[in-house]
């Protein structure tokens, strides 16, 4: 119930402020894909169950922008992006959000602004949260 509670709360904030989009930051290892501590090649990646379906749904939504939130090396990021594209997943940016660099409330030039963070280190539990999100997103109306 944790991740959907967060999404619901942020969705309500976005609606109340008449925003037309939300920003989701998604970690890779231990969140979207199974961790592998060897030098990873994109062809070797394995998604958590339901993760690919959810990411395709998020990619298709015009009211969601996806931020790849990763410490992977730039050469690895390029390989991941190629593989994700083949799998129907499109990230808008990597470790940045140029649409929200500064607001009256804060400076986001060094910390990307996001509404939802999906990261195993922040409490995201990939073994159950992907399925929860998959079912929840079927009911979540668009912001626009």
Backbone as JSON Lines, residues from 0, in Angstrom:
{"i":0,"aa":"X","n":[0.81,-1.19,0.0],"ca":[0.0,0.0,0.0],"c":[0.86,1.26,0.0]}
{"i":1,"aa":"X","n":[2.16,1.14,0.25],"ca":[3.03,2.3,0.34],"c":[3.16,3.08,-0.95]}
{"i":2,"aa":"X","n":[3.5,2.4,-2.04],"ca":[3.75,3.12,-3.29],"c":[2.47,3.73,-3.85]}
{"i":3,"aa":"X","n":[1.35,3.03,-3.76],"ca":[0.12,3.59,-4.3],"c":[-0.38,4.75,-3.43]}
{"i":4,"aa":"X","n":[-0.11,4.7,-2.14],"ca":[-0.46,5.82,-1.26],"c":[0.32,7.06,-1.67]}
{"i":5,"aa":"X","n":[1.61,6.89,-1.96],"ca":[2.45,8.0,-2.42],"c":[1.94,8.55,-3.75]}
{"i":6,"aa":"X","n":[1.67,7.67,-4.69],"ca":[1.19,8.1,-6.01],"c":[-0.13,8.85,-5.86]}
{"i":7,"aa":"X","n":[-1.02,8.32,-5.06],"ca":[-2.33,8.94,-4.85],"c":[-2.17,10.35,-4.27]}
{"i":8,"aa":"X","n":[-1.34,10.48,-3.26],"ca":[-1.11,11.77,-2.63],"c":[-0.54,12.77,-3.63]}
{"i":9,"aa":"X","n":[0.46,12.35,-4.39],"ca":[1.1,13.25,-5.36],"c":[0.15,13.58,-6.52]}
{"i":10,"aa":"X","n":[-0.67,12.63,-6.89],"ca":[-1.67,12.87,-7.93],"c":[-2.65,13.96,-7.47]}
{"i":11,"aa":"X","n":[-3.08,13.87,-6.22],"ca":[-4.01,14.87,-5.68],"c":[-3.36,16.25,-5.61]}
{"i":12,"aa":"X","n":[-2.09,16.3,-5.24],"ca":[-1.37,17.58,-5.24],"c":[-1.33,18.16,-6.66]}
{"i":13,"aa":"X","n":[-0.98,17.32,-7.62],"ca":[-0.91,17.78,-9.01],"c":[-2.27,18.29,-9.49]}
{"i":14,"aa":"X","n":[-3.33,17.56,-9.18],"ca":[-4.68,17.99,-9.58],"c":[-5.04,19.33,-8.93]}
{"i":15,"aa":"X","n":[-4.74,19.47,-7.65],"ca":[-5.12,20.69,-6.93],"c":[-4.37,21.91,-7.45]}
{"i":16,"aa":"X","n":[-3.21,21.69,-8.02],"ca":[-2.4,22.8,-8.54],"c":[-2.54,22.97,-10.05]}
{"i":17,"aa":"X","n":[-3.44,22.19,-10.63],"ca":[-3.7,22.23,-12.08],"c":[-2.46,21.91,-12.91]}
{"i":18,"aa":"X","n":[-1.62,21.02,-12.41],"ca":[-0.46,20.57,-13.18],"c":[-0.93,19.58,-14.23]}
{"i":19,"aa":"X","n":[-0.26,19.56,-15.34],"ca":[-0.64,18.63,-16.4],"c":[0.27,17.4,-16.46]}
{"i":20,"aa":"X","n":[1.23,17.32,-15.51],"ca":[2.11,16.16,-15.51],"c":[2.72,15.93,-14.14]}
{"i":21,"aa":"X","n":[3.19,14.7,-13.98],"ca":[3.94,14.3,-12.79],"c":[5.27,13.71,-13.25]}
{"i":22,"aa":"X","n":[6.25,13.77,-12.36],"ca":[7.59,13.28,-12.66],"c":[7.9,12.09,-11.75]}
{"i":23,"aa":"X","n":[8.28,10.99,-12.37],"ca":[8.59,9.76,-11.64],"c":[10.06,9.44,-11.86]}
{"i":24,"aa":"X","n":[10.81,9.32,-10.77],"ca":[12.21,8.9,-10.82],"c":[12.27,7.41,-10.51]}
{"i":25,"aa":"X","n":[12.94,6.67,-11.39],"ca":[12.98,5.21,-11.26],"c":[14.42,4.73,-11.24]}
{"i":26,"aa":"X","n":[14.8,4.11,-10.13],"ca":[16.1,3.49,-10.0],"c":[16.11,2.21,-10.84]}
{"i":27,"aa":"X","n":[17.28,1.78,-11.24],"ca":[17.37,0.57,-12.05],"c":[17.61,-0.69,-11.2]}
{"i":28,"aa":"X","n":[18.79,-0.8,-10.65],"ca":[19.23,-2.04,-9.98],"c":[18.53,-2.23,-8.64]}
{"i":29,"aa":"X","n":[17.88,-3.35,-8.49],"ca":[17.16,-3.64,-7.26],"c":[15.78,-3.02,-7.21]}
{"i":30,"aa":"X","n":[15.41,-2.34,-8.3],"ca":[14.09,-1.7,-8.37],"c":[13.37,-2.12,-9.66]}
{"i":31,"aa":"X","n":[13.93,-1.74,-10.8],"ca":[13.36,-2.1,-12.1],"c":[13.91,-3.43,-12.59]}
{"i":32,"aa":"X","n":[15.19,-3.61,-12.4],"ca":[15.85,-4.84,-12.86],"c":[16.57,-5.51,-11.69]}
{"i":33,"aa":"X","n":[16.71,-6.83,-11.82],"ca":[17.43,-7.58,-10.79],"c":[18.88,-7.11,-10.74]}
{"i":34,"aa":"X","n":[19.4,-6.94,-9.54],"ca":[20.8,-6.48,-9.43],"c":[21.77,-7.56,-9.88]}
{"i":35,"aa":"X","n":[22.84,-7.09,-10.48],"ca":[23.93,-7.96,-10.9],"c":[25.19,-7.15,-10.7]}
{"i":36,"aa":"X","n":[26.05,-7.6,-9.84],"ca":[27.2,-6.8,-9.45],"c":[28.41,-7.01,-10.35]}
{"i":37,"aa":"X","n":[28.22,-7.69,-11.43],"ca":[29.25,-7.81,-12.46],"c":[29.1,-6.6,-13.38]}
{"i":38,"aa":"X","n":[30.06,-6.39,-14.26],"ca":[29.92,-5.33,-15.27],"c":[28.71,-5.7,-16.12]}
{"i":39,"aa":"X","n":[27.67,-4.93,-15.98],"ca":[26.38,-5.29,-16.56],"c":[26.29,-4.86,-18.02]}
{"i":40,"aa":"X","n":[25.73,-5.73,-18.81],"ca":[25.39,-5.4,-20.19],"c":[23.87,-5.36,-20.27]}
{"i":41,"aa":"X","n":[23.35,-4.45,-21.04],"ca":[21.91,-4.29,-21.12],"c":[21.22,-5.58,-21.56]}
{"i":42,"aa":"X","n":[21.88,-6.35,-22.39],"ca":[21.29,-7.61,-22.85],"c":[21.13,-8.63,-21.74]}
{"i":43,"aa":"X","n":[21.87,-8.44,-20.65],"ca":[21.81,-9.36,-19.53],"c":[20.73,-9.01,-18.51]}
{"i":44,"aa":"X","n":[20.09,-7.87,-18.67],"ca":[19.18,-7.45,-17.62],"c":[17.93,-8.31,-17.55]}
{"i":45,"aa":"X","n":[17.43,-8.45,-16.32],"ca":[16.22,-9.2,-16.05],"c":[15.28,-8.29,-15.26]}
{"i":46,"aa":"X","n":[14.07,-8.09,-15.77],"ca":[13.09,-7.24,-15.1],"c":[12.44,-8.0,-13.95]}
{"i":47,"aa":"X","n":[12.04,-7.23,-12.94],"ca":[11.19,-7.81,-11.9],"c":[9.83,-8.1,-12.52]}
{"i":48,"aa":"X","n":[9.1,-9.09,-11.99],"ca":[7.76,-9.38,-12.52],"c":[6.89,-8.13,-12.48]}
{"i":49,"aa":"X","n":[6.16,-7.91,-13.55],"ca":[5.23,-6.79,-13.75],"c":[5.9,-5.45,-13.99]}
{"i":50,"aa":"X","n":[7.21,-5.35,-13.8],"ca":[7.9,-4.07,-13.98],"c":[7.81,-3.57,-15.42]}
{"i":51,"aa":"X","n":[8.01,-4.45,-16.38],"ca":[7.98,-4.02,-17.78],"c":[6.58,-3.51,-18.14]}
{"i":52,"aa":"X","n":[5.54,-4.2,-17.7],"ca":[4.17,-3.76,-18.0],"c":[3.9,-2.38,-17.42]}
{"i":53,"aa":"X","n":[4.3,-2.16,-16.17],"ca":[4.08,-0.86,-15.53],"c":[4.86,0.22,-16.25]}
{"i":54,"aa":"X","n":[6.11,-0.05,-16.57],"ca":[6.93,0.96,-17.24],"c":[6.39,1.29,-18.63]}
{"i":55,"aa":"X","n":[5.85,0.32,-19.32],"ca":[5.23,0.6,-20.63],"c":[4.0,1.49,-20.44]}
{"i":56,"aa":"X","n":[3.22,1.22,-19.4],"ca":[2.04,2.03,-19.11],"c":[2.46,3.46,-18.78]}
{"i":57,"aa":"X","n":[3.48,3.61,-17.95],"ca":[3.96,4.95,-17.59],"c":[4.51,5.68,-18.81]}
{"i":58,"aa":"X","n":[5.23,4.96,-19.66],"ca":[5.78,5.54,-20.89],"c":[4.67,6.08,-21.78]}
{"i":59,"aa":"X","n":[3.56,5.37,-21.84],"ca":[2.46,5.74,-22.74],"c":[1.61,6.88,-22.21]}
{"i":60,"aa":"X","n":[1.69,7.16,-20.94],"ca":[0.84,8.22,-20.35],"c":[1.4,9.6,-20.68]}
{"i":61,"aa":"X","n":[0.59,10.47,-21.27],"ca":[1.07,11.82,-21.6],"c":[1.26,12.71,-20.37]}
{"i":62,"aa":"X","n":[0.76,12.29,-19.22],"ca":[0.87,13.1,-18.01],"c":[2.0,12.65,-17.09]}
{"i":63,"aa":"X","n":[2.86,11.77,-17.57],"ca":[3.98,11.29,-16.76],"c":[5.28,11.43,-17.53]}
{"i":64,"aa":"X","n":[6.28,11.97,-16.85],"ca":[7.65,12.03,-17.38],"c":[8.5,11.12,-16.52]}
{"i":65,"aa":"X","n":[9.32,10.32,-17.17],"ca":[10.16,9.35,-16.46],"c":[11.61,9.8,-16.41]}
{"i":66,"aa":"X","n":[12.17,9.7,-15.22],"ca":[13.57,10.04,-15.0],"c":[14.3,8.77,-14.58]}
{"i":67,"aa":"X","n":[15.3,8.37,-15.36],"ca":[16.14,7.26,-14.96],"c":[17.05,7.77,-13.84]}
{"i":68,"aa":"X","n":[16.94,7.15,-12.69],"ca":[17.64,7.6,-11.49],"c":[18.68,6.54,-11.16]}
{"i":69,"aa":"X","n":[19.92,6.77,-11.59],"ca":[20.9,5.69,-11.52],"c":[22.31,6.21,-11.31]}
{"i":70,"aa":"X","n":[23.15,5.36,-10.75],"ca":[24.57,5.68,-10.63],"c":[25.38,4.94,-11.69]}
{"i":71,"aa":"X","n":[24.7,4.33,-12.65],"ca":[25.39,3.59,-13.71],"c":[26.29,4.51,-14.51]}
{"i":72,"aa":"X","n":[27.35,3.94,-15.04],"ca":[28.28,4.7,-15.88],"c":[27.58,5.12,-17.17]}
{"i":73,"aa":"X","n":[27.99,6.26,-17.76],"ca":[27.34,6.75,-18.99],"c":[27.28,5.7,-20.11]}
{"i":74,"aa":"X","n":[28.33,4.91,-20.27],"ca":[28.3,3.88,-21.33],"c":[27.23,2.83,-21.03]}
{"i":75,"aa":"X","n":[27.05,2.5,-19.75],"ca":[26.0,1.55,-19.37],"c":[24.62,2.15,-19.59]}
{"i":76,"aa":"X","n":[24.48,3.42,-19.24],"ca":[23.19,4.1,-19.42],"c":[22.77,4.05,-20.88]}
{"i":77,"aa":"X","n":[23.69,4.28,-21.78],"ca":[23.37,4.24,-23.21],"c":[22.89,2.85,-23.62]}
{"i":78,"aa":"X","n":[23.53,1.82,-23.11],"ca":[23.11,0.44,-23.4],"c":[21.72,0.17,-22.83]}
{"i":79,"aa":"X","n":[21.49,0.62,-21.59],"ca":[20.17,0.43,-20.98],"c":[19.09,1.13,-21.8]}
{"i":80,"aa":"X","n":[19.37,2.36,-22.21],"ca":[18.39,3.11,-22.99],"c":[18.02,2.37,-24.28]}
{"i":81,"aa":"X","n":[19.02,1.8,-24.93],"ca":[18.74,1.03,-26.15],"c":[17.83,-0.16,-25.85]}
{"i":82,"aa":"X","n":[18.15,-0.89,-24.79],"ca":[17.37,-2.07,-24.43],"c":[15.96,-1.66,-24.0]}
{"i":83,"aa":"X","n":[15.85,-0.61,-23.21],"ca":[14.53,-0.17,-22.77],"c":[13.68,0.24,-23.97]}
{"i":84,"aa":"X","n":[14.27,0.92,-24.93],"ca":[13.53,1.32,-26.13],"c":[12.99,0.09,-26.85]}
{"i":85,"aa":"X","n":[13.81,-0.92,-27.01],"ca":[13.35,-2.17,-27.64],"c":[12.19,-2.77,-26.86]}
{"i":86,"aa":"X","n":[12.23,-2.64,-25.53],"ca":[11.19,-3.21,-24.67],"c":[9.99,-2.29,-24.48]}
{"i":87,"aa":"X","n":[9.94,-1.16,-25.19],"ca":[8.79,-0.28,-25.13],"c":[8.79,0.67,-23.95]}
{"i":88,"aa":"X","n":[9.97,0.91,-23.38],"ca":[10.11,1.8,-22.23],"c":[10.96,2.99,-22.64]}
{"i":89,"aa":"X","n":[10.46,4.19,-22.35],"ca":[11.18,5.4,-22.74],"c":[11.35,6.32,-21.53]}
{"i":90,"aa":"X","n":[12.59,6.56,-21.16],"ca":[12.88,7.54,-20.12],"c":[13.07,8.9,-20.8]}
{"i":91,"aa":"X","n":[12.54,9.93,-20.15],"ca":[12.68,11.28,-20.7],"c":[14.06,11.86,-20.41]}
{"i":92,"aa":"X","n":[14.6,11.57,-19.22],"ca":[15.91,12.09,-18.85],"c":[16.62,11.1,-17.94]}
{"i":93,"aa":"X","n":[17.9,11.34,-17.75],"ca":[18.72,10.54,-16.84],"c":[19.27,11.48,-15.76]}
{"i":94,"aa":"X","n":[18.89,11.22,-14.53],"ca":[19.39,11.96,-13.36],"c":[19.21,13.48,-13.46]}
{"i":95,"aa":"X","n":[18.19,13.91,-14.18],"ca":[17.9,15.34,-14.27],"c":[16.44,15.55,-14.63]}
{"i":96,"aa":"X","n":[15.97,16.75,-14.4],"ca":[14.64,17.17,-14.82],"c":[14.75,18.62,-15.28]}
{"i":97,"aa":"X","n":[15.08,18.84,-16.54],"ca":[15.26,20.21,-17.02],"c":[13.97,21.03,-17.06]}
{"i":98,"aa":"X","n":[12.82,20.37,-16.95],"ca":[11.56,21.13,-16.94],"c":[11.33,21.85,-15.61]}
{"i":99,"aa":"X","n":[11.97,21.37,-14.55],"ca":[11.83,22.01,-13.24],"c":[13.22,22.2,-12.66]}
{"i":100,"aa":"X","n":[13.88,23.27,-13.07],"ca":[15.24,23.53,-12.57],"c":[15.2,24.4,-11.32]}
{"i":101,"aa":"X","n":[14.28,25.33,-11.3],"ca":[14.12,26.19,-10.13],"c":[12.66,26.59,-10.01]}
{"i":102,"aa":"X","n":[12.22,26.69,-8.77],"ca":[10.88,27.19,-8.51],"c":[10.99,28.19,-7.37]}
{"i":103,"aa":"X","n":[9.88,28.79,-7.04],"ca":[9.9,29.72,-5.9],"c":[10.17,28.98,-4.6]}
{"i":104,"aa":"X","n":[10.01,27.65,-4.6],"ca":[10.19,26.86,-3.39],"c":[11.57,26.23,-3.26]}
{"i":105,"aa":"X","n":[12.31,26.13,-4.37],"ca":[13.61,25.49,-4.25],"c":[14.43,25.49,-5.52]}
{"i":106,"aa":"X","n":[15.69,25.15,-5.36],"ca":[16.66,25.06,-6.44],"c":[16.85,23.58,-6.79]}
{"i":107,"aa":"X","n":[16.39,23.2,-7.95],"ca":[16.48,21.81,-8.39],"c":[17.56,21.61,-9.46]}
{"i":108,"aa":"X","n":[18.52,22.5,-9.5],"ca":[19.58,22.38,-10.5],"c":[20.54,21.22,-10.19]}
{"i":109,"aa":"X","n":[20.66,20.83,-8.93],"ca":[21.56,19.72,-8.58],"c":[20.82,18.49,-8.07]}
{"i":110,"aa":"X","n":[19.55,18.65,-7.74],"ca":[18.72,17.53,-7.3],"c":[17.49,17.53,-8.2]}
{"i":111,"aa":"X","n":[17.32,16.48,-9.01],"ca":[16.17,16.52,-9.92],"c":[14.84,16.51,-9.16]}
{"i":112,"aa":"X","n":[13.93,17.33,-9.64],"ca":[12.59,17.37,-9.06],"c":[11.81,16.14,-9.53]}
{"i":113,"aa":"X","n":[11.13,15.48,-8.6],"ca":[10.22,14.38,-8.94],"c":[9.1,14.34,-7.93]}
{"i":114,"aa":"X","n":[7.96,13.78,-8.35],"ca":[6.81,13.57,-7.47],"c":[6.86,12.19,-6.83]}
{"i":115,"aa":"X","n":[7.33,11.21,-7.58],"ca":[7.35,9.82,-7.13],"c":[8.75,9.28,-7.32]}
{"i":116,"aa":"X","n":[9.28,8.66,-6.26],"ca":[10.59,8.01,-6.33],"c":[10.39,6.51,-6.14]}
{"i":117,"aa":"X","n":[10.87,5.76,-7.11],"ca":[10.84,4.3,-7.02],"c":[12.28,3.82,-6.93]}
{"i":118,"aa":"X","n":[12.7,3.5,-5.71],"ca":[14.08,3.11,-5.45],"c":[14.06,2.14,-4.27]}
{"i":119,"aa":"X","n":[14.75,1.03,-4.41],"ca":[14.77,0.05,-3.33],"c":[15.34,0.66,-2.05]}
{"i":120,"aa":"X","n":[16.2,1.65,-2.17],"ca":[16.79,2.28,-0.99],"c":[15.86,3.28,-0.32]}
{"i":121,"aa":"X","n":[14.73,3.56,-0.95],"ca":[13.75,4.46,-0.35],"c":[12.48,3.72,0.07]}
{"i":122,"aa":"X","n":[12.56,2.4,0.07],"ca":[11.42,1.61,0.54],"c":[10.6,0.94,-0.55]}
{"i":123,"aa":"X","n":[10.94,1.17,-1.81],"ca":[10.23,0.48,-2.89],"c":[10.54,-1.0,-2.81]}
{"i":124,"aa":"X","n":[9.52,-1.83,-2.81],"ca":[9.68,-3.28,-2.72],"c":[9.27,-3.91,-4.05]}
{"i":125,"aa":"X","n":[10.24,-4.19,-4.91],"ca":[9.92,-4.62,-6.27],"c":[9.13,-5.93,-6.34]}
{"i":126,"aa":"X","n":[9.29,-6.79,-5.37],"ca":[8.58,-8.07,-5.42],"c":[7.07,-7.93,-5.26]}
{"i":127,"aa":"X","n":[6.61,-6.84,-4.67],"ca":[5.17,-6.65,-4.53],"c":[4.68,-5.31,-5.09]}
{"i":128,"aa":"X","n":[5.52,-4.27,-5.1],"ca":[5.07,-2.95,-5.52],"c":[4.77,-2.84,-7.01]}
{"i":129,"aa":"X","n":[5.45,-3.61,-7.84],"ca":[5.16,-3.54,-9.28],"c":[3.75,-4.03,-9.57]}
{"i":130,"aa":"X","n":[3.35,-5.13,-8.95],"ca":[1.99,-5.63,-9.17],"c":[0.96,-4.65,-8.61]}
{"i":131,"aa":"X","n":[1.23,-4.1,-7.44],"ca":[0.33,-3.11,-6.85],"c":[0.16,-1.91,-7.79]}
{"i":132,"aa":"X","n":[1.26,-1.43,-8.35],"ca":[1.19,-0.31,-9.29],"c":[0.44,-0.68,-10.57]}
{"i":133,"aa":"X","n":[0.68,-1.88,-11.04],"ca":[0.02,-2.32,-12.28],"c":[-1.5,-2.27,-12.11]}
{"i":134,"aa":"X","n":[-2.0,-2.77,-11.01],"ca":[-3.44,-2.77,-10.76],"c":[-3.96,-1.35,-10.5]}
{"i":135,"aa":"X","n":[-3.2,-0.56,-9.78],"ca":[-3.59,0.8,-9.44],"c":[-3.66,1.7,-10.67]}
{"i":136,"aa":"X","n":[-2.67,1.61,-11.56],"ca":[-2.62,2.49,-12.72],"c":[-3.77,2.27,-13.69]}
{"i":137,"aa":"X","n":[-4.36,1.09,-13.65],"ca":[-5.53,0.82,-14.5],"c":[-6.7,1.73,-14.12]}
{"i":138,"aa":"X","n":[-6.71,2.21,-12.87],"ca":[-7.81,3.02,-12.35],"c":[-7.49,4.51,-12.27]}
{"i":139,"aa":"X","n":[-6.21,4.87,-12.44],"ca":[-5.8,6.26,-12.25],"c":[-6.08,7.08,-13.51]}
{"i":140,"aa":"X","n":[-6.99,8.07,-13.42],"ca":[-7.28,8.88,-14.6],"c":[-6.1,9.78,-14.96]}
{"i":141,"aa":"X","n":[-6.07,10.24,-16.19],"ca":[-5.03,11.17,-16.63],"c":[-5.23,12.52,-15.97]}
{"i":142,"aa":"X","n":[-4.13,13.24,-15.79],"ca":[-4.21,14.6,-15.26],"c":[-4.77,15.56,-16.3]}
{"i":143,"aa":"X","n":[-4.5,15.28,-17.56],"ca":[-4.89,16.22,-18.62],"c":[-6.29,15.96,-19.14]}
